[in-house]
Amino acid sequence: MNWKFFAGILLGFGIGFGCRAFGIPSPAPPVLVGALLVVAMTSGYILADRFLAQREARHRCDCGGPTGRSARSGDTP
């Protein structure tokens, strides 16, 4: 597992504990369906990030780089 995952879980529990201890309204949805929606969106974000990071960029040749000139445009020095 990733250390960011554990840090996020720890931070989430810490915020929840602090909100409950000091009587602050929780920033999380109060019903189970809302909480599951947050978990589903977070999981989808993480899975998409892992999937997209493993693919090679399809339009790398169109990237201009620091000069702004792409290899396809024919105006490279």
Buried (B, 14 or more C-beta within 10 A) or exposed (E): EEEEEEEEEEEEEEBEEEBEEEEEEEEEEEEEEEEEEEEEEEEEEBEEEEEEEEEEEEEEEEEEEEEEEBEEEEEEE
